[in-house]
Amino acid sequence: MQMVTYDMQGRKVKSFSNLVEGINYINMYNVPKGIYLWKLEKEGRIIGDGKWVKR
């Protein structure tokens, strides 16, 4: 699985690959405060998406 995070302008901020089903630790420490969109893909298909806020 892979997770890609985008800023609100649609620019890719970070990408994480080799994720496994279950709990994964995602390090977003060096990302500036703001609103971000994320997309979770498995075998080329989107299996989840959403947004989150870093304060």
mmCIF entry with sequence, helices, sheets and N, C-alpha, C, O atoms, coordinates in Angstrom:
data_MODEL
# 
_entry.id   MODEL 
# 
_entity.id                         1 
_entity.type                       polymer 
_entity.pdbx_number_of_molecules   1 
# 
_entity_poly.entity_id                      1 
_entity_poly.type                           'polypeptide(L)' 
_entity_poly.nstd_linkage                   no 
_entity_poly.nstd_monomer                   no 
_entity_poly.pdbx_seq_one_letter_code       MQMVTYDMQGRKVKSFSNLVEGINYINMYNVPKGIYLWKLEKEGRIIGDGKWVKR 
_entity_poly.pdbx_seq_one_letter_code_can   MQMVTYDMQGRKVKSFSNLVEGINYINMYNVPKGIYLWKLEKEGRIIGDGKWVKR 
_entity_poly.pdbx_strand_id                 A 
# 
loop_
_entity_poly_seq.entity_id 
_entity_poly_seq.num 
_entity_poly_seq.mon_id 
_entity_poly_seq.hetero 
1 1  MET n 
1 2  GLN n 
1 3  MET n 
1 4  VAL n 
1 5  THR n 
1 6  TYR n 
1 7  ASP n 
1 8  MET n 
1 9  GLN n 
1 10 GLY n 
1 11 ARG n 
1 12 LYS n 
1 13 VAL n 
1 14 LYS n 
1 15 SER n 
1 16 PHE n 
1 17 SER n 
1 18 ASN n 
1 19 LEU n 
1 20 VAL n 
1 21 GLU n 
1 22 GLY n 
1 23 ILE n 
1 24 ASN n 
1 25 TYR n 
1 26 ILE n 
1 27 ASN n 
1 28 MET n 
1 29 TYR n 
1 30 ASN n 
1 31 VAL n 
1 32 PRO n 
1 33 LYS n 
1 34 GLY n 
1 35 ILE n 
1 36 TYR n 
1 37 LEU n 
1 38 TRP n 
1 39 LYS n 
1 40 LEU n 
1 41 GLU n 
1 42 LYS n 
1 43 GLU n 
1 44 GLY n 
1 45 ARG n 
1 46 ILE n 
1 47 ILE n 
1 48 GLY n 
1 49 ASP n 
1 50 GLY n 
1 51 LYS n 
1 52 TRP n 
1 53 VAL n 
1 54 LYS n 
1 55 ARG n 
# 
_struct_asym.id          A 
_struct_asym.entity_id   1 
# 
_struct_sheet.id               AA1 
_struct_sheet.type             ? 
_struct_sheet.number_strands   4 
_struct_sheet.details          ? 
# 
loop_
_struct_sheet_order.sheet_id 
_struct_sheet_order.range_id_1 
_struct_sheet_order.range_id_2 
_struct_sheet_order.offset 
_struct_sheet_order.sense 
AA1 1 2 ? anti-parallel 
AA1 2 3 ? anti-parallel 
AA1 3 4 ? anti-parallel 
# 
loop_
_struct_sheet_range.sheet_id 
_struct_sheet_range.id 
_struct_sheet_range.beg_label_comp_id 
_struct_sheet_range.beg_label_asym_id 
_struct_sheet_range.beg_label_seq_id 
_struct_sheet_range.pdbx_beg_PDB_ins_code 
_struct_sheet_range.end_label_comp_id 
_struct_sheet_range.end_label_asym_id 
_struct_sheet_range.end_label_seq_id 
_struct_sheet_range.pdbx_end_PDB_ins_code 
_struct_sheet_range.beg_auth_comp_id 
_struct_sheet_range.beg_auth_asym_id 
_struct_sheet_range.beg_auth_seq_id 
_struct_sheet_range.end_auth_comp_id 
_struct_sheet_range.end_auth_asym_id 
_struct_sheet_range.end_auth_seq_id 
AA1 1 LYS A 12 ? PHE A 16 ? LYS A 12 PHE A 16 
AA1 2 GLN A 2  ? ASP A 7  ? GLN A 2  ASP A 7  
AA1 3 GLY A 34 ? LYS A 42 ? GLY A 34 LYS A 42 
AA1 4 ARG A 45 ? LYS A 54 ? ARG A 45 LYS A 54 
# 
loop_
_atom_site.group_PDB 
_atom_site.id 
_atom_site.type_symbol 
_atom_site.label_atom_id 
_atom_site.label_alt_id 
_atom_site.label_comp_id 
_atom_site.label_asym_id 
_atom_site.label_entity_id 
_atom_site.label_seq_id 
_atom_site.pdbx_PDB_ins_code 
_atom_site.Cartn_x 
_atom_site.Cartn_y 
_atom_site.Cartn_z 
_atom_site.occupancy 
_atom_site.B_iso_or_equiv 
_atom_site.pdbx_formal_charge 
_atom_site.auth_seq_id 
_atom_site.auth_comp_id 
_atom_site.auth_asym_id 
_atom_site.auth_atom_id 
_atom_site.pdbx_PDB_model_num 
ATOM 1   N N  . MET A 1 1  ? 0.841   -1.184 0.000  1.00 0.00 ? 1  MET A N  1 
ATOM 2   C CA . MET A 1 1  ? 0.000   0.000  0.000  1.00 0.00 ? 1  MET A CA 1 
ATOM 3   C C  . MET A 1 1  ? 0.880   1.239  0.000  1.00 0.00 ? 1  MET A C  1 
ATOM 4   O O  . MET A 1 1  ? 2.036   1.209  0.422  1.00 0.00 ? 1  MET A O  1 
ATOM 5   N N  . GLN A 1 2  ? 0.312   2.302  -0.474 1.00 0.00 ? 2  GLN A N  1 
ATOM 6   C CA . GLN A 1 2  ? 1.020   3.575  -0.532 1.00 0.00 ? 2  GLN A CA 1 
ATOM 7   C C  . GLN A 1 2  ? 0.078   4.693  -0.111 1.00 0.00 ? 2  GLN A C  1 
ATOM 8   O O  . GLN A 1 2  ? -1.109  4.666  -0.437 1.00 0.00 ? 2  GLN A O  1 
ATOM 9   N N  . MET A 1 3  ? 0.606   5.677  0.614  1.00 0.00 ? 3  MET A N  1 
ATOM 10  C CA . MET A 1 3  ? -0.163  6.850  0.987  1.00 0.00 ? 3  MET A CA 1 
ATOM 11  C C  . MET A 1 3  ? 0.542   8.079  0.440  1.00 0.00 ? 3  MET A C  1 
ATOM 12  O O  . MET A 1 3  ? 1.755   8.230  0.588  1.00 0.00 ? 3  MET A O  1 
ATOM 13  N N  . VAL A 1 4  ? -0.232  8.961  -0.197 1.00 0.00 ? 4  VAL A N  1 
ATOM 14  C CA . VAL A 1 4  ? 0.308   10.203 -0.738 1.00 0.00 ? 4  VAL A CA 1 
ATOM 15  C C  . VAL A 1 4  ? -0.440  11.353 -0.079 1.00 0.00 ? 4  VAL A C  1 
ATOM 16  O O  . VAL A 1 4  ? -1.666  11.322 0.031  1.00 0.00 ? 4  VAL A O  1 
ATOM 17  N N  . THR A 1 5  ? 0.299   12.367 0.358  1.00 0.00 ? 5  THR A N  1 
ATOM 18  C CA . THR A 1 5  ? -0.283  13.548 0.995  1.00 0.00 ? 5  THR A CA 1 
ATOM 19  C C  . THR A 1 5  ? -0.071  14.752 0.087  1.00 0.00 ? 5  THR A C  1 
ATOM 20  O O  . THR A 1 5  ? 1.013   14.938 -0.465 1.00 0.00 ? 5  THR A O  1 
ATOM 21  N N  . TYR A 1 6  ? -1.118  15.572 -0.067 1.00 0.00 ? 6  TYR A N  1 
ATOM 22  C CA . TYR A 1 6  ? -1.087  16.758 -0.919 1.00 0.00 ? 6  TYR A CA 1 
ATOM 23  C C  . TYR A 1 6  ? -1.456  17.989 -0.116 1.00 0.00 ? 6  TYR A C  1 
ATOM 24  O O  . TYR A 1 6  ? -2.196  17.901 0.864  1.00 0.00 ? 6  TYR A O  1 
ATOM 25  N N  . ASP A 1 7  ? -0.930  19.163 -0.538 1.00 0.00 ? 7  ASP A N  1 
ATOM 26  C CA . ASP A 1 7  ? -1.385  20.411 0.077  1.00 0.00 ? 7  ASP A CA 1 
ATOM 27  C C  . ASP A 1 7  ? -2.677  20.839 -0.611 1.00 0.00 ? 7  ASP A C  1 
ATOM 28  O O  . ASP A 1 7  ? -3.136  20.163 -1.533 1.00 0.00 ? 7  ASP A O  1 
ATOM 29  N N  . MET A 1 8  ? -3.261  21.934 -0.184 1.00 0.00 ? 8  MET A N  1 
ATOM 30  C CA . MET A 1 8  ? -4.549  22.367 -0.722 1.00 0.00 ? 8  MET A CA 1 
ATOM 31  C C  . MET A 1 8  ? -4.461  22.889 -2.153 1.00 0.00 ? 8  MET A C  1 
ATOM 32  O O  . MET A 1 8  ? -5.488  23.093 -2.800 1.00 0.00 ? 8  MET A O  1 
ATOM 33  N N  . GLN A 1 9  ? -3.238  23.108 -2.654 1.00 0.00 ? 9  GLN A N  1 
ATOM 34  C CA . GLN A 1 9  ? -3.061  23.501 -4.048 1.00 0.00 ? 9  GLN A CA 1 
ATOM 35  C C  . GLN A 1 9  ? -2.858  22.281 -4.953 1.00 0.00 ? 9  GLN A C  1 
ATOM 36  O O  . GLN A 1 9  ? -2.663  22.428 -6.159 1.00 0.00 ? 9  GLN A O  1 
ATOM 37  N N  . GLY A 1 10 ? -2.903  21.080 -4.371 1.00 0.00 ? 10 GLY A N  1 
ATOM 38  C CA . GLY A 1 10 ? -2.766  19.852 -5.145 1.00 0.00 ? 10 GLY A CA 1 
ATOM 39  C C  . GLY A 1 10 ? -1.336  19.389 -5.353 1.00 0.00 ? 10 GLY A C  1 
ATOM 40  O O  . GLY A 1 10 ? -1.097  18.454 -6.116 1.00 0.00 ? 10 GLY A O  1 
ATOM 41  N N  . ARG A 1 11 ? -0.377  20.028 -4.686 1.00 0.00 ? 11 ARG A N  1 
ATOM 42  C CA . ARG A 1 11 ? 1.026   19.625 -4.810 1.00 0.00 ? 11 ARG A CA 1 
ATOM 43  C C  . ARG A 1 11 ? 1.329   18.485 -3.854 1.00 0.00 ? 11 ARG A C  1 
ATOM 44  O O  . ARG A 1 11 ? 0.915   18.507 -2.695 1.00 0.00 ? 11 ARG A O  1 
ATOM 45  N N  . LYS A 1 12 ? 2.057   17.486 -4.347 1.00 0.00 ? 12 LYS A N  1 
ATOM 46  C CA . LYS A 1 12 ? 2.431   16.358 -3.505 1.00 0.00 ? 12 LYS A CA 1 
ATOM 47  C C  . LYS A 1 12 ? 3.398   16.834 -2.437 1.00 0.00 ? 12 LYS A C  1 
ATOM 48  O O  . LYS A 1 12 ? 4.402   17.476 -2.744 1.00 0.00 ? 12 LYS A O  1 
ATOM 49  N N  . VAL A 1 13 ? 3.097   16.518 -1.180 1.00 0.00 ? 13 VAL A N  1 
ATOM 50  C CA . VAL A 1 13 ? 3.920   16.920 -0.045 1.00 0.00 ? 13 VAL A CA 1 
ATOM 51  C C  . VAL A 1 13 ? 4.808   15.761 0.393  1.00 0.00 ? 13 VAL A C  1 
ATOM 52  O O  . VAL A 1 13 ? 6.017   15.925 0.557  1.00 0.00 ? 13 VAL A O  1 
ATOM 53  N N  . LYS A 1 14 ? 4.206   14.595 0.579  1.00 0.00 ? 14 LYS A N  1 
ATOM 54  C CA . LYS A 1 14 ? 4.947   13.414 1.027  1.00 0.00 ? 14 LYS A CA 1 
ATOM 55  C C  . LYS A 1 14 ? 4.293   12.169 0.462  1.00 0.00 ? 14 LYS A C  1 
ATOM 56  O O  . LYS A 1 14 ? 3.100   12.144 0.162  1.00 0.00 ? 14 LYS A O  1 
ATOM 57  N N  . SER A 1 15 ? 5.106   11.144 0.328  1.00 0.00 ? 15 SER A N  1 
ATOM 58  C CA . SER A 1 15 ? 4.618   9.858  -0.136 1.00 0.00 ? 15 SER A CA 1 
ATOM 59  C C  . SER A 1 15 ? 5.224   8.782  0.756  1.00 0.00 ? 15 SER A C  1 
ATOM 60  O O  . SER A 1 15 ? 6.410   8.831  1.084  1.00 0.00 ? 15 SER A O  1 
ATOM 61  N N  . PHE A 1 16 ? 4.407   7.816  1.145  1.00 0.00 ? 16 PHE A N  1 
ATOM 62  C CA . PHE A 1 16 ? 4.856   6.713  1.989  1.00 0.00 ? 16 PHE A CA 1 
ATOM 63  C C  . PHE A 1 16 ? 4.487   5.416  1.293  1.00 0.00 ? 16 PHE A C  1 
ATOM 64  O O  . PHE A 1 16 ? 3.327   5.215  0.935  1.00 0.00 ? 16 PHE A O  1 
ATOM 65  N N  . SER A 1 17 ? 5.455   4.537  1.098  1.00 0.00 ? 17 SER A N  1 
ATOM 66  C CA . SER A 1 17 ? 5.176   3.267  0.448  1.00 0.00 ? 17 SER A CA 1 
ATOM 67  C C  . SER A 1 17 ? 5.467   2.122  1.404  1.00 0.00 ? 17 SER A C  1 
ATOM 68  O O  . SER A 1 17 ? 5.971   2.328  2.508  1.00 0.00 ? 17 SER A O  1 
ATOM 69  N N  . ASN A 1 18 ? 5.147   0.932  0.971  1.00 0.00 ? 18 ASN A N  1 
ATOM 70  C CA . ASN A 1 18 ? 5.360   -0.285 1.756  1.00 0.00 ? 18 ASN A CA 1 
ATOM 71  C C  . ASN A 1 18 ? 4.582   -0.280 3.070  1.00 0.00 ? 18 ASN A C  1 
ATOM 72  O O  . ASN A 1 18 ? 5.038   -0.840 4.066  1.00 0.00 ? 18 ASN A O  1 
ATOM 73  N N  . LEU A 1 19 ? 3.414   0.348  3.070  1.00 0.00 ? 19 LEU A N  1 
ATOM 74  C CA . LEU A 1 19 ? 2.562   0.307  4.260  1.00 0.00 ? 19 LEU A CA 1 
ATOM 75  C C  . LEU A 1 19 ? 1.871   -1.048 4.321  1.00 0.00 ? 19 LEU A C  1 
ATOM 76  O O  . LEU A 1 19 ? 1.644   -1.680 3.289  1.00 0.00 ? 19 LEU A O  1 
ATOM 77  N N  . VAL A 1 20 ? 1.542   -1.486 5.504  1.00 0.00 ? 20 VAL A N  1 
ATOM 78  C CA . VAL A 1 20 ? 0.840   -2.749 5.693  1.00 0.00 ? 20 VAL A CA 1 
ATOM 79  C C  . VAL A 1 20 ? -0.539  -2.471 6.274  1.00 0.00 ? 20 VAL A C  1 
ATOM 80  O O  . VAL A 1 20 ? -0.765  -1.430 6.890  1.00 0.00 ? 20 VAL A O  1 
ATOM 81  N N  . GLU A 1 21 ? -1.451  -3.404 6.073  1.00 0.00 ? 21 GLU A N  1 
ATOM 82  C CA . GLU A 1 21 ? -2.785  -3.230 6.650  1.00 0.00 ? 21 GLU A CA 1 
ATOM 83  C C  . GLU A 1 21 ? -2.673  -3.228 8.162  1.00 0.00 ? 21 GLU A C  1 
ATOM 84  O O  . GLU A 1 21 ? -1.956  -4.044 8.740  1.00 0.00 ? 21 GLU A O  1 
ATOM 85  N N  . GLY A 1 22 ? -3.373  -2.322 8.791  1.00 0.00 ? 22 GLY A N  1 
ATOM 86  C CA . GLY A 1 22 ? -3.311  -2.177 10.235 1.00 0.00 ? 22 GLY A CA 1 
ATOM 87  C C  . GLY A 1 22 ? -2.812  -0.797 10.605 1.00 0.00 ? 22 GLY A C  1 
ATOM 88  O O  . GLY A 1 22 ? -3.178  0.185  9.961  1.00 0.00 ? 22 GLY A O  1 
ATOM 89  N N  . ILE A 1 23 ? -1.989  -0.705 11.624 1.00 0.00 ? 23 ILE A N  1 
ATOM 90  C CA . ILE A 1 23 ? -1.494  0.573  12.113 1.00 0.00 ? 23 ILE A CA 1 
ATOM 91  C C  . ILE A 1 23 ? -0.099  0.837  11.560 1.00 0.00 ? 23 ILE A C  1 
ATOM 92  O O  . ILE A 1 23 ? 0.781   -0.020 11.641 1.00 0.00 ? 23 ILE A O  1 
ATOM 93  N N  . ASN A 1 24 ? 0.097   2.032  10.996 1.00 0.00 ? 24 ASN A N  1 
ATOM 94  C CA . ASN A 1 24 ? 1.391   2.469  10.476 1.00 0.00 ? 24 ASN A CA 1 
ATOM 95  C C  . ASN A 1 24 ? 1.709   3.825  11.083 1.00 0.00 ? 24 ASN A C  1 
ATOM 96  O O  . ASN A 1 24 ? 0.807   4.629  11.319 1.00 0.00 ? 24 ASN A O  1 
ATOM 97  N N  . TYR A 1 25 ? 2.981   4.084  11.336 1.00 0.00 ? 25 TYR A N  1 
ATOM 98  C CA . TYR A 1 25 ? 3.421   5.373  11.860 1.00 0.00 ? 25 TYR A CA 1 
ATOM 99  C C  . TYR A 1 25 ? 3.833   6.252  10.686 1.00 0.00 ? 25 TYR A C  1 
ATOM 100 O O  . TYR A 1 25 ? 4.702   5.871  9.901  1.00 0.00 ? 25 TYR A O  1 
ATOM 101 N N  . ILE A 1 26 ? 3.218   7.418  10.558 1.00 0.00 ? 26 ILE A N  1 
ATOM 102 C CA . ILE A 1 26 ? 3.511   8.364  9.484  1.00 0.00 ? 26 ILE A CA 1 
ATOM 103 C C  . ILE A 1 26 ? 4.151   9.596  10.117 1.00 0.00 ? 26 ILE A C  1 
ATOM 104 O O  . ILE A 1 26 ? 3.530   10.256 10.950 1.00 0.00 ? 26 ILE A O  1 
ATOM 105 N N  . ASN A 1 27 ? 5.389   9.910  9.730  1.00 0.00 ? 27 ASN A N  1 
ATOM 106 C CA . ASN A 1 27 ? 6.112   11.048 10.292 1.00 0.00 ? 27 ASN A CA 1 
ATOM 107 C C  . ASN A 1 27 ? 5.825   12.292 9.456  1.00 0.00 ? 27 ASN A C  1 
ATOM 108 O O  . ASN A 1 27 ? 6.285   12.402 8.319  1.00 0.00 ? 27 ASN A O  1 
ATOM 109 N N  . MET A 1 28 ? 5.066   13.226 10.021 1.00 0.00 ? 28 MET A N  1 
ATOM 110 C CA . MET A 1 28 ? 4.753   14.485 9.343  1.00 0.00 ? 28 MET A CA 1 
ATOM 111 C C  . MET A 1 28 ? 5.304   15.662 10.149 1.00 0.00 ? 28 MET A C  1 
ATOM 112 O O  . MET A 1 28 ? 4.792   16.778 10.059 1.00 0.00 ? 28 MET A O  1 
ATOM 113 N N  . TYR A 1 29 ? 6.349   15.403 10.934 1.00 0.00 ? 29 TYR A N  1 
ATOM 114 C CA . TYR A 1 29 ? 6.920   16.405 11.816 1.00 0.00 ? 29 TYR A CA 1 
ATOM 115 C C  . TYR A 1 29 ? 7.400   17.644 11.068 1.00 0.00 ? 29 TYR A C  1 
ATOM 116 O O  . TYR A 1 29 ? 7.174   18.763 11.528 1.00 0.00 ? 29 TYR A O  1 
ATOM 117 N N  . ASN A 1 30 ? 8.058   17.468 9.925  1.00 0.00 ? 30 ASN A N  1 
ATOM 118 C CA . ASN A 1 30 ? 8.655   18.602 9.216  1.00 0.00 ? 30 ASN A CA 1 
ATOM 119 C C  . ASN A 1 30 ? 7.712   19.259 8.209  1.00 0.00 ? 30 ASN A C  1 
ATOM 120 O O  . ASN A 1 30 ? 8.157   20.067 7.393  1.00 0.00 ? 30 ASN A O  1 
ATOM 121 N N  . VAL A 1 31 ? 6.435   18.933 8.249  1.00 0.00 ? 31 VAL A N  1 
ATOM 122 C CA . VAL A 1 31 ? 5.446   19.542 7.355  1.00 0.00 ? 31 VAL A CA 1 
ATOM 123 C C  . VAL A 1 31 ? 4.870   20.775 8.043  1.00 0.00 ? 31 VAL A C  1 
ATOM 124 O O  . VAL A 1 31 ? 4.516   20.709 9.221  1.00 0.00 ? 31 VAL A O  1 
ATOM 125 N N  . PRO A 1 32 ? 4.769   21.898 7.333  1.00 0.00 ? 32 PRO A N  1 
ATOM 126 C CA . PRO A 1 32 ? 4.225   23.124 7.951  1.00 0.00 ? 32 PRO A CA 1 
ATOM 127 C C  . PRO A 1 32 ? 2.764   22.968 8.374  1.00 0.00 ? 32 PRO A C  1 
ATOM 128 O O  . PRO A 1 32 ? 2.058   22.085 7.888  1.00 0.00 ? 32 PRO A O  1 
ATOM 129 N N  . LYS A 1 33 ? 2.325   23.829 9.275  1.00 0.00 ? 33 LYS A N  1 
ATOM 130 C CA . LYS A 1 33 ? 0.928   23.842 9.691  1.00 0.00 ? 33 LYS A CA 1 
ATOM 131 C C  . LYS A 1 33 ? 0.048   24.099 8.480  1.00 0.00 ? 33 LYS A C  1 
ATOM 132 O O  . LYS A 1 33 ? 0.416   24.855 7.581  1.00 0.00 ? 33 LYS A O  1 
ATOM 133 N N  . GLY A 1 34 ? -1.119  23.465 8.465  1.00 0.00 ? 34 GLY A N  1 
ATOM 134 C CA . GLY A 1 34 ? -2.044  23.671 7.360  1.00 0.00 ? 34 GLY A CA 1 
ATOM 135 C C  . GLY A 1 34 ? -3.015  22.518 7.219  1.00 0.00 ? 34 GLY A C  1 
ATOM 136 O O  . GLY A 1 34 ? -3.071  21.622 8.062  1.00 0.00 ? 34 GLY A O  1 
ATOM 137 N N  . ILE A 1 35 ? -3.781  22.555 6.136  1.00 0.00 ? 35 ILE A N  1 
ATOM 138 C CA . ILE A 1 35 ? -4.757  21.523 5.807  1.00 0.00 ? 35 ILE A CA 1 
ATOM 139 C C  . ILE A 1 35 ? -4.190  20.686 4.668  1.00 0.00 ? 35 ILE A C  1 
ATOM 140 O O  . ILE A 1 35 ? -3.667  21.225 3.692  1.00 0.00 ? 35 ILE A O  1 
ATOM 141 N N  . TYR A 1 36 ? -4.296  19.376 4.797  1.00 0.00 ? 36 TYR A N  1 
ATOM 142 C CA . TYR A 1 36 ? -3.728  18.463 3.813  1.00 0.00 ? 36 TYR A CA 1 
ATOM 143 C C  . TYR A 1 36 ? -4.750  17.418 3.399  1.00 0.00 ? 36 TYR A C  1 
ATOM 144 O O  . TYR A 1 36 ? -5.637  17.053 4.170  1.00 0.00 ? 36 TYR A O  1 
ATOM 145 N N  . LEU A 1 37 ? -4.612  16.947 2.178  1.00 0.00 ? 37 LEU A N  1 
ATOM 146 C CA . LEU A 1 37 ? -5.419  15.860 1.655  1.00 0.00 ? 37 LEU A CA 1 
ATOM 147 C C  . LEU A 1 37 ? -4.547  14.620 1.575  1.00 0.00 ? 37 LEU A C  1 
ATOM 148 O O  . LEU A 1 37 ? -3.349  14.731 1.313  1.00 0.00 ? 37 LEU A O  1 
ATOM 149 N N  . TRP A 1 38 ? -5.122  13.434 1.796  1.00 0.00 ? 38 TRP A N  1 
ATOM 150 C CA . TRP A 1 38 ? -4.353  12.210 1.689  1.00 0.00 ? 38 TRP A CA 1 
ATOM 151 C C  . TRP A 1 38 ? -5.131  11.199 0.853  1.00 0.00 ? 38 TRP A C  1 
ATOM 152 O O  . TRP A 1 38 ? -6.359  11.235 0.772  1.00 0.00 ? 38 TRP A O  1 
ATOM 153 N N  . LYS A 1 39 ? -4.373  10.300 0.237  1.00 0.00 ? 39 LYS A N  1 
ATOM 154 C CA . LYS A 1 39 ? -4.962  9.255  -0.593 1.00 0.00 ? 39 LYS A CA 1 
ATOM 155 C C  . LYS A 1 39 ? -4.214  7.963  -0.306 1.00 0.00 ? 39 LYS A C  1 
ATOM 156 O O  . LYS A 1 39 ? -2.984  7.940  -0.332 1.00 0.00 ? 39 LYS A O  1 
ATOM 157 N N  . LEU A 1 40 ? -4.939  6.895  -0.035 1.00 0.00 ? 40 LEU A N  1 
ATOM 158 C CA . LEU A 1 40 ? -4.357  5.592  0.240  1.00 0.00 ? 40 LEU A CA 1 
ATOM 159 C C  . LEU A 1 40 ? -4.641  4.685  -0.945 1.00 0.00 ? 40 LEU A C  1 
ATOM 160 O O  . LEU A 1 40 ? -5.795  4.502  -1.332 1.00 0.00 ? 40 LEU A O  1 
ATOM 161 N N  . GLU A 1 41 ? -3.583  4.115  -1.523 1.00 0.00 ? 41 GLU A N  1 
ATOM 162 C CA . GLU A 1 41 ? -3.712  3.273  -2.709 1.00 0.00 ? 41 GLU A CA 1 
ATOM 163 C C  . GLU A 1 41 ? -3.199  1.867  -2.433 1.00 0.00 ? 41 GLU A C  1 
ATOM 164 O O  . GLU A 1 41 ? -2.234  1.669  -1.695 1.00 0.00 ? 41 GLU A O  1 
ATOM 165 N N  . LYS A 1 42 ? -3.864  0.907  -3.039 1.00 0.00 ? 42 LYS A N  1 
ATOM 166 C CA . LYS A 1 42 ? -3.423  -0.483 -2.975 1.00 0.00 ? 42 LYS A CA 1 
ATOM 167 C C  . LYS A 1 42 ? -3.582  -1.084 -4.359 1.00 0.00 ? 42 LYS A C  1 
ATOM 168 O O  . LYS A 1 42 ? -4.681  -1.116 -4.912 1.00 0.00 ? 42 LYS A O  1 
ATOM 169 N N  . GLU A 1 43 ? -2.470  -1.561 -4.916 1.00 0.00 ? 43 GLU A N  1 
ATOM 170 C CA . GLU A 1 43 ? -2.447  -2.158 -6.252 1.00 0.00 ? 43 GLU A CA 1 
ATOM 171 C C  . GLU A 1 43 ? -3.060  -1.217 -7.295 1.00 0.00 ? 43 GLU A C  1 
ATOM 172 O O  . GLU A 1 43 ? -3.811  -1.655 -8.167 1.00 0.00 ? 43 GLU A O  1 
ATOM 173 N N  . GLY A 1 44 ? -2.737  0.072  -7.201 1.00 0.00 ? 44 GLY A N  1 
ATOM 174 C CA . GLY A 1 44 ? -3.197  1.059  -8.174 1.00 0.00 ? 44 GLY A CA 1 
ATOM 175 C C  . GLY A 1 44 ? -4.620  1.558  -7.981 1.00 0.00 ? 44 GLY A C  1 
ATOM 176 O O  . GLY A 1 44 ? -5.082  2.389  -8.763 1.00 0.00 ? 44 GLY A O  1 
ATOM 177 N N  . ARG A 1 45 ? -5.324  1.082  -6.974 1.00 0.00 ? 45 ARG A N  1 
ATOM 178 C CA . ARG A 1 45 ? -6.693  1.523  -6.714 1.00 0.00 ? 45 ARG A CA 1 
ATOM 179 C C  . ARG A 1 45 ? -6.736  2.348  -5.437 1.00 0.00 ? 45 ARG A C  1 
ATOM 180 O O  . ARG A 1 45 ? -6.053  2.026  -4.465 1.00 0.00 ? 45 ARG A O  1 
ATOM 181 N N  . ILE A 1 46 ? -7.525  3.397  -5.433 1.00 0.00 ? 46 ILE A N  1 
ATOM 182 C CA . ILE A 1 46 ? -7.704  4.223  -4.233 1.00 0.00 ? 46 ILE A CA 1 
ATOM 183 C C  . ILE A 1 46 ? -8.640  3.482  -3.285 1.00 0.00 ? 46 ILE A C  1 
ATOM 184 O O  . ILE A 1 46 ? -9.778  3.171  -3.638 1.00 0.00 ? 46 ILE A O  1 
ATOM 185 N N  . ILE A 1 47 ? -8.150  3.200  -2.075 1.00 0.00 ? 47 ILE A N  1 
ATOM 186 C CA . ILE A 1 47 ? -8.979  2.488  -1.100 1.00 0.00 ? 47 ILE A CA 1 
ATOM 187 C C  . ILE A 1 47 ? -9.367  3.387  0.075  1.00 0.00 ? 47 ILE A C  1 
ATOM 188 O O  . ILE A 1 47 ? -10.114 2.961  0.956  1.00 0.00 ? 47 ILE A O  1 
ATOM 189 N N  . GLY A 1 48 ? -8.874  4.612  0.097  1.00 0.00 ? 48 GLY A N  1 
ATOM 190 C CA . GLY A 1 48 ? -9.243  5.563  1.139  1.00 0.00 ? 48 GLY A CA 1 
ATOM 191 C C  . GLY A 1 48 ? -8.712  6.937  0.820  1.00 0.00 ? 48 GLY A C  1 
ATOM 192 O O  . GLY A 1 48 ? -7.698  7.082  0.138  1.00 0.00 ? 48 GLY A O  1 
ATOM 193 N N  . ASP A 1 49 ? -9.403  7.946  1.316  1.00 0.00 ? 49 ASP A N  1 
ATOM 194 C CA . ASP A 1 49 ? -8.939  9.312  1.144  1.00 0.00 ? 49 ASP A CA 1 
ATOM 195 C C  . ASP A 1 49 ? -9.563  10.176 2.219  1.00 0.00 ? 49 ASP A C  1 
ATOM 196 O O  . ASP A 1 49 ? -10.520 9.771  2.878  1.00 0.00 ? 49 ASP A O  1 
ATOM 197 N N  . GLY A 1 50 ? -9.019  11.366 2.392  1.00 0.00 ? 50 GLY A N  1 
ATOM 198 C CA . GLY A 1 50 ? -9.557  12.273 3.403  1.00 0.00 ? 50 GLY A CA 1 
ATOM 199 C C  . GLY A 1 50 ? -8.704  13.497 3.550  1.00 0.00 ? 50 GLY A C  1 
ATOM 200 O O  . GLY A 1 50 ? -7.846  13.776 2.713  1.00 0.00 ? 50 GLY A O  1 
ATOM 201 N N  . LYS A 1 51 ? -8.938  14.229 4.614  1.00 0.00 ? 51 LYS A N  1 
ATOM 202 C CA . LYS A 1 51 ? -8.114  15.405 4.884  1.00 0.00 ? 51 LYS A CA 1 
ATOM 203 C C  . LYS A 1 51 ? -7.792  15.460 6.355  1.00 0.00 ? 51 LYS A C  1 
ATOM 204 O O  . LYS A 1 51 ? -8.487  14.856 7.172  1.00 0.00 ? 51 LYS A O  1 
ATOM 205 N N  . TRP A 1 52 ? -6.741  16.180 6.699  1.00 0.00 ? 52 TRP A N  1 
ATOM 206 C CA . TRP A 1 52 ? -6.323  16.346 8.086  1.00 0.00 ? 52 TRP A CA 1 
ATOM 207 C C  . TRP A 1 52 ? -5.715  17.718 8.250  1.00 0.00 ? 52 TRP A C  1 
ATOM 208 O O  . TRP A 1 52 ? -5.286  18.343 7.280  1.00 0.00 ? 52 TRP A O  1 
ATOM 209 N N  . VAL A 1 53 ? -5.681  18.179 9.480  1.00 0.00 ? 53 VAL A N  1 
ATOM 210 C CA . VAL A 1 53 ? -5.170  19.509 9.808  1.00 0.00 ? 53 VAL A CA 1 
ATOM 211 C C  . VAL A 1 53 ? -3.983  19.360 10.736 1.00 0.00 ? 53 VAL A C  1 
ATOM 212 O O  . VAL A 1 53 ? -4.065  18.677 11.756 1.00 0.00 ? 53 VAL A O  1 
ATOM 213 N N  . LYS A 1 54 ? -2.877  20.002 10.382 1.00 0.00 ? 54 LYS A N  1 
ATOM 214 C CA . LYS A 1 54 ? -1.729  20.057 11.287 1.00 0.00 ? 54 LYS A CA 1 
ATOM 215 C C  . LYS A 1 54 ? -1.785  21.415 11.970 1.00 0.00 ? 54 LYS A C  1 
ATOM 216 O O  . LYS A 1 54 ? -1.804  22.450 11.304 1.00 0.00 ? 54 LYS A O  1 
ATOM 217 N N  . ARG A 1 55 ? -1.812  21.412 13.286 1.00 0.00 ? 55 ARG A N  1 
ATOM 218 C CA . ARG A 1 55 ? -1.905  22.652 14.059 1.00 0.00 ? 55 ARG A CA 1 
ATOM 219 C C  . ARG A 1 55 ? -0.595  23.008 14.680 1.00 0.00 ? 55 ARG A C  1 
ATOM 220 O O  . ARG A 1 55 ? -0.494  24.025 15.367 1.00 0.00 ? 55 ARG A O  1 
# 
